[in-house]
Amino acid sequence: MSFLSADFILFLPAAVLLYYLVPRRLKPVCLLAASYLFYACVSVRFVPWLLAYTVLTFFAGRLIAGKRDEKGADLLLGICLALLFTILLSFKYLPVDRFSLVMPAGLSFFTFEAAGYLIDVRRGRAPEDDPVRLALFLSFFPQLLSGPIARSSTFLPQLDKPAVFSADNLSEGAFLMLWGYFMKRVAADRAALFVNQVYGNWQGCGGLVLAGATALYALQVYCDFYGYSTMALGAARLFGIRLQDNFTAPFLSRSIGEFWRRWHNSLTGWFRDYLYIPLGGNRKGRVRKYLNIMIVFLVSGMWHGNTLNYAVWGALNGFFIVLSDITKPVRSFLGGRLVRDPDCFSCRLVSSLVVFAEFSFTLIFFRMESFGEAIRLIRQMLTIPGIRSFQESVFFSVGEEMPNAGDLRLLLISAAVILFADWMKYRGISVVSWVRKQEFWFRDLVLICGALLVLFLGVWGESFSANSFVYVHF
């Protein structure tokens, strides 16, 4: 079961209805049962792994909190973390398929949640006494497969006062899910039409074609993952639970460092609090700071996958952040001499385009299957054909199944809508919140028309086919 399946469309309203019908004391049990049912529908074989993680985390948290001496608590925490990450790394890096094992869906995400919880307990947070609540924290189905990565300090307190039926919760949840479906089905999957055709035949494409497809791949990944995260936020809001917003207009960032503070916030925040700061952060000099940044991004790359490409992808992002920090004084000096107003629209636009280009370039290694292929594609990208060749190849004549002009127009319109919404969000204005504040007839009309539009545009086009979520594979 996934957010895109017909089963989920039936499952979610039933779960919401049952949640608000059961007594207050049974609401966590109801949500836990729904979460395990959801996970069992993904694969029954995965359920024992989630249950084992829950049992280990529950008892380990109590044991760590009960240790009076620091050395004993640290040792126990180290053993538990080593066990959790050994399991994760074994699935990612060992040929477990020889033993007929498949990595459980969402393992990367609930491993980080469990590890963060144990570290918080060691830092002084009281351990959870109710195994049902802790199990729900690790298995809550909207965030189970691809995040956002929850923190026990923000999730568990929300269970103290389970939400009562609220039209506001249902309205906000519905709008968020609608926006998520738009980003995924209309924008991301349509961008995938062009990206798949070009990258599937990249040996015969010129440099501009590959550059255009790489930019579209950045858009695809963003809309795909942001779409999933927004659906997760919406589904959770239907139950009165707030999850962390995973994206805050990252493509409007003016530096690659700012970009990573706005992209996949729950993961970058986890690495900041549980890896970067314990390593020393920026408190031990510039060289140590840059080393810590590189370590964090290398680990992030390794978290994504077991190939060299993911490590290179992480290292490149870390390198760009370090380079941006080193050159900041020079850039500020030149900017003060050459530019009258560094905050003007043109300067912001150039800065954002540079950040977008940097991130898009790193995604070549994220997309290609091997390091050698990625290098060959970059070399191919250095060949620059004419504009006419670019237009014909990238939009209409690459591969056997050709996207049509309608797909292109719809993609450009969708990208413009998303960019406008991100611009509003960057300025602190939520389009969803603004719509929900309007009169009920206007709000409901937008919701109904939006749903019909997504249903129509999400399946329209001869060459269109739905794609699974990108981050489900991690």
N, C-alpha and C positions, 0 to 999 in steps of 0.2 A: 504494500500500500504506500502511495506517495500522495503529495498534495495535488498532483495532476490526475489522479485516478478517479474513476466514477465511484469506487468504493468509499473513498475519503469524503466525497460530496454527500454520501448517505451517512457515513460514520460520524462526522463532525456535528451535524444538527442533533443526532440522537444522543451523543455524549453531552452536549450542552443542555438539552432538555432534561436528561436524567440528573445532571449535576444540580440543577436548580430545583428539582423535585425532592431529592433526598434530604433528610435532616442535616443540620449544620455539622454535627459531629462526624457524619459519614461522607462529607464532601471530599476530604483528602483520599479516603478509601475509594470513592467513585472515580476520582481522577487517576488514581494509581491503577485501578482495574482497566480503565480506558487506555492508559498509556501502554500497559503490558499487552492488551489486546491489539493495539496498533502495531507494536513491535512484533508480536507473533504473526501478524498478517504480512509483515515484511519477510520474516523467516522464523519459524519455530525454533530452528537450531541456534538462533542468536540469543534467545531468552535466558538460557543458563549462564551465559557470560555476563549479561547485565545483572542477573541475580547474584552471581558470585562477587562481582565488583561491589554491589550494594552491601552484602554481608561483610566483606573485608573492610570496606570504608567505615561501616557503623561500629564494628568492634575495635578497629584500629583507632578510631577517634576517641573512644572511651578510654582505651588503654593509654594513649598518648597523654590525655588530660589527667589521668590518674598517676602518672609518673611524677614524683616529687623532685627528683634531681634532674637538672638540665641535660646531663650527658645521657641518661637513660632515655629521656624523651626524644632527644635528637637521634639516638641510635635507632629507636623504634620507628621514628618517622622516616629515617633513611632506608630502613629495611622495607617499609610499606611502599615508599615511592619507587624503590628499586624494583619491587615486584610488579607494581602497576605498569611502569614503563618498560620492563622486560617483556611483559605480555604484549604491549603495544608494538614494540620494536620487533618482536618475534614474528608477529603477523605481517609487519611491513617489510622486513628485510630477509626473513628466512623463507625458503621454498616450502611453505606449509601446505601447498596444494598436493605435495607428495603424500601427505597424511589425510587427504580428503578434507582439509580444513579451509574455510573461507573467512576472511576477516569480518567480524560482526559489523553490521552497519552502525555508524555513529560511534565506533570504539574510540576514535581519536578525540571526539568531543567529550564523551562522558568520562574518559580517562583524565582529561584536564580538569573537569569539574570535581572529580573525586580527589585528585591531587591538591587542588586549590583548597578544598574543604579541610583536608588533613593539615596542610600548612597553616591555615587560619586557626585551627584548634591548637596547634603548637605555639602559635603567637599569642594565645590567650583567649580565643573565642571559646565559649562553652560548647561542648559537643552536643549534638542532637540526641535527646533521650527517646524520641519516638521513631522506631524504624520505618514506619509507614511514611512519615514526612521526609525522612532522608531518602527513602526509595523513590518517592515522588520527585524530589529534587534532581536525582540522577536520571530519571526515566520520563520526565514530563514530555509528552509526545510532540508538541509543536517544535521543540528545540532539540529533540533527541537525535535526529539524523545528521543535521548540518548546523547546529547552533541556532541562535547565539549561545556562547559558552556562559552559563549562568554562574553567579557567585552565591554561595549559601547565605552570605550576610544580607543580600537584597531579596533573595527568593524565599527563604524560609519564613521571615517575618510576615510575608503576605499571607501565609497559611494560618496565622494566628486569628485573623478575622476574615474567614471565607466570605467572598462577595455574595450579596443577595442579588436577586434578579434586578437588572438595570437596563433600561432602554439605551442609556448612553454607552454602556459597555458593548452592547450588541451593535449599535450604530457605528461606534469607532472601530470595532473588530471587523465589521463587514466592509467598511471603507478601506481599511488597511489591506485586507485580503484582496479586495478588488484591484487596488493599486499594485499589489504584488503580482497578481495574475496578469495584469497589463504588461508589467515589465518583463515577465517571463515569456508569456505566450505570444505577445504581439511584437515586442522589441527584441528580446534575446534570441528567440527561436528564428526570427526573421533575419537577424544579423548572421546567425549560424548558416543560413542558406548560402550566403556569399563566402563566408570564411571557409566552410567545408569544401566548396568547389575550388577555391584558389589553393588552399593548403593541400588538398588532395591531388592537385596537379601543379605543384609549385615549381617543378623542374622546367616547365614550359612557360613560366610567367616572367614578365619583366620586373624591374625594380619598383616602379610606381604601383604596379598591381599588387605586389607583395606588401608594400608599405601600406596601401589602402586596406588590404585584408587584415594586416596586423592591427591597425587602428580599429577596424571593426571588431576584431577579436577582443580587444580591451573593452569595447562597448558591450559585447556579448557577455563576457565574464562578469562585468559590473551589473548589468541588468539581470542576469541569471541569478547571481548570488544575492544581490540586493532584493530581487523579487522573492526569493525563498525566505530571506530574513524578514521581509515585510509581511509575508503570509504567516510566518511563525508569530510575529508580534500580534497580528490580527487574530489568529486562532487563540492565542493565550488571553488576549483582551476579552474574548467572548466569555471566559471564565473569571474575569475580573483580575487577572494577573498581568503585571507589566514586566516585559523583558527589555533588555538593553537594546537600544537602537544600534545596529551594526554599522551603519554608514551615514555619514553627515557631509554630503556633497564633496567627496574627495577630489573630483576632477576640477573643482574650482580652487584647489590649493595653489599657493604661490611658491611652495618649495616641496621637495620630495619628503622632507621630514614632516611637514604639515600634512601631506598626503597620507602618510602612514599613521597619523593620529586620527584620521577621518575614515580610514579604510579598515573593515573587519575589526571594529573597535574592541569587541569582546576578546579576540585572540591577541591583538597587539597589547591590550591592557593586561592580559594574563601574563604575557612575556615580560612586560614592564615591571609588574609587581612581584612576580615569582622567580624571575631570572635576572633581568637587567639590574634592578636595584640591589638584590642580594650579591651580585657580582661586583658591586661598587658604584654602579651607575656612572654619574659624572662627578663623583666626589673625590676621585683619586688622580686627577690630572687628565689632560687632553688625550695623551696616548692611551691610557687605560680606558678612557671613555670610548675612544674609537674602537679599541679591541673588544670592549663589551658589546658595542653595536654590531660588529661583525659576527660575534659569537651568537647573539640573539637571532640575527637574520639567517645564519647558517643553520641553526637549530630549527628555525621556522621552515626553511626549505626542506630539511630532512623530515619534518613533521608532515609535509605535503606528500612525500613519496620517497621511494628507495632508489631513484636513478640519479646519476650525476647531474642531469639537467635541473632537477629541483634544487640541488645544492648550489649550482651556478646561479639560478634564478634568485635565491636568497642572498648569495654573496654580492650579486650585482646591485640589488636594492640597498644592501648595507653600504656598499662602496659609494653609491650615489649620495646617500645621506652624509657619509663622512666627507666626500668631496664638496658637497654643498656647504657644510659647516666650515671646512678649511678655507674655502674661497669667499665666504661671506664678507669679510672685511674689504677685500678687493672689489667685490661686486657693489658693496655699499658706497665705496669711494668713487668708483666710476659712475655709479648711478647718480650720485650727488653732483657730479660734474657734467654729465651728459643729459640728465633728465630733470625737468623742472619740478614735476610732481610724480614721485614714485607710486602714488596710489591712484593715478589716473587710470581710466578704462584700458587704454592701449597697453600700459605696463602690466596691469593685472592679466590681460589677455595673453600677452607674450609669456609671462611667468607660468600661467596655467598650461599653455601649449607645450612649453618645455617640460613641465612635470608629466604631462600626458605622454609626450614622446619618450621620455625616460622609462616610464612604467610600461608602455606598449612594447618597447624594445626588449625589456626583460621577459615579457610574455612569450617571446619566440622560444625560449628555452622551456617555458611552462607548457607550451603546446606540442613541440616536436618530440618524437619518441627517443631520439638519441642525440648526444652532444655533437657528433659528426654531422648529422642532418641539419642541426641548428646552425652550425658554422657555414655549411654549404648554402643554406638559405640566405644567410646574411650576405655572403659573397654575391649571390644571385641578386640580392636587393640593391647592390651597388651599380647594377646595370640600369640605366635610365632610358626607357623608351619615350616616344612622343605621347602627348596628351591624348591623341585620338586612339592610339593603341591601348592606353590605360582605360579609357572609357569603354571601348568595345570588349576588352578582355575581362576586366573585373566585374562588369555589370551584366554582360549578356552571353559571353561565348567561352566560358571556362567550364570544362567538364561536359558530361552528357546531359545531366538534368539542369537546365538553365533557369535561374531565377528570372522573373520578368520585370518589366518596368514598373508594374504596379507594386511588386514587392519592394522595389527600391524606394518609390515614393512613400509608401507606408512606413518603411524603416526611417526615412529622413524625418517624416512628421512625428513619429514616435520619439525619436532622439531629441527633437526640438521641444516636445512636451516634457520629457524627462529633464532636459537641461533647464527649462523654465522652473520646474518644481524644485530642482536642486538649487537654483539661484535664490528662490524664495526661502528655502531651508537655510542656506548660507547666511541669509539676512535675518534668520531667526523667526521666520514665518512658515508655519505648516499649512500646506494647501488643504490637507484633510481636515485639520482643525477649523480652518476658515469656512469650508463647505458645511461642516457640521454645525456651525454657529448660525447658519441661515435659517429662514423659515422652513417648517417641516415639508411643505409642498415642493420647495426648491431642492431641499436636501434629498428627499425621496426620489424626485425626478432625476437628479444627477446619479443616484445610486442605481436606479432601474436602467436608465439609458447607458450608463457605464457598463453594467453587467451584460446588456444585450450587445454592446459594441465589442466587448472582449470576447463574448461567445462567437460573434460573427468573424471578427478579424483574427481570432486565435486559430481558426481552421481554414481561413480563406486562402485561395491561391493553389494553382495546379502543382507547384513544386514544394508546397509547404508540408512539413512533417514535424511533429513535436519531438523535442529532445529532452532527455533526462537532465536533472540538475547537475551542474558541473561539480559542485562540492560534495555531492553524495558519495563520490568515489574516494574521498579522503577520510 
